[in-house]
Amino acid sequence: MTLTGKIRQKMAKMLDSKAKMSISARIWDKLGELPEDETLHMHTRLFTAYEKLYEKAPKNPEPLNFFKNLDNAIEQTIRCNLNRR
């Protein structure tokens, strides 16, 4: 099972049946179905979309929050990987 598949399973357990119809749940399902070799392409497209949004409006909080959250996620992943060694 892929990492996104494991994450999707955990999220599905946490959500009740009504919440499963939410947009975030549908996206979790799509992430779980995405082949691992396609995740880099998806990340690149997402990053590029927010980068363009930031270039158009540097004070817009949406891309700033995205980059802040992305940076935090990367840092947490790096720390987690270091702790496993």
C-alpha positions as CSV (number, residue, x, y, z in Angstrom):
1,M,0.0,0.0,0.0
2,T,1.3,3.5,-0.9
3,L,1.9,6.2,1.7
4,T,-1.0,8.2,0.5
5,G,-3.2,5.1,0.7
6,K,-2.3,4.7,4.3
7,I,-3.0,8.3,5.0
8,R,-6.3,8.1,3.2
9,Q,-7.3,5.1,5.3
10,K,-6.5,6.9,8.5
11,M,-8.4,9.9,7.4
12,A,-11.4,7.8,6.3
13,K,-11.5,6.3,9.8
14,M,-11.5,9.7,11.4
15,L,-14.3,11.0,9.3
16,D,-18.0,10.1,9.8
17,S,-20.2,9.2,6.8
18,K,-21.5,12.8,6.4
19,A,-18.0,14.3,6.4
20,K,-16.8,11.7,3.8
21,M,-18.8,13.7,1.2
22,S,-16.8,16.9,2.0
23,I,-14.4,18.2,-0.5
24,S,-11.4,17.3,1.6
25,A,-12.5,13.7,1.8
26,R,-12.9,13.5,-1.9
27,I,-9.4,15.0,-2.3
28,W,-8.0,12.4,0.1
29,D,-9.6,9.7,-2.0
30,K,-8.0,11.1,-5.1
31,L,-4.6,11.3,-3.4
32,G,-4.9,7.7,-2.4
33,E,-5.6,6.7,-6.0
34,L,-2.8,8.7,-7.4
35,P,0.2,6.6,-8.4
36,E,3.3,7.4,-6.4
37,D,5.3,8.3,-9.6
38,E,2.6,11.0,-10.3
39,T,2.9,12.7,-6.9
40,L,5.9,14.8,-8.0
41,H,4.0,16.1,-11.0
42,M,1.0,16.9,-8.8
43,H,3.3,18.8,-6.2
44,T,5.0,20.7,-9.0
45,R,1.6,21.8,-10.5
46,L,0.3,22.9,-7.1
47,F,3.5,24.8,-6.2
48,T,3.5,26.5,-9.6
49,A,-0.1,27.5,-9.2
50,Y,0.5,29.2,-5.9
51,E,3.8,30.7,-7.1
52,K,1.9,32.4,-10.0
53,L,-0.8,33.6,-7.6
54,Y,1.9,35.0,-5.3
55,E,3.6,36.8,-8.3
56,K,0.3,38.4,-9.2
57,A,-0.5,39.5,-5.6
58,P,2.4,39.3,-3.2
59,K,0.3,40.5,-0.3
60,N,-2.5,37.9,-0.9
61,P,-2.5,35.7,2.3
62,E,-3.6,32.5,0.4
63,P,-0.3,31.8,-1.3
64,L,1.6,33.0,1.7
65,N,-0.2,30.5,3.9
66,F,0.3,27.8,1.4
67,F,4.1,28.3,1.3
68,K,4.2,28.6,5.1
69,N,2.3,25.3,5.5
70,L,4.4,23.6,2.8
71,D,7.6,24.8,4.5
72,N,6.4,23.4,7.9
73,A,5.4,20.1,6.3
74,I,8.9,19.8,4.7
75,E,10.6,20.6,7.9
76,Q,8.5,18.1,9.9
77,T,9.2,15.4,7.3
78,I,13.0,16.1,7.4
79,R,13.0,15.9,11.2
80,C,10.9,12.7,11.2
81,N,13.3,11.1,8.7
82,L,16.3,12.2,10.8
83,N,14.8,10.7,13.9
84,R,14.4,7.3,12.1
85,R,18.1,7.1,11.4
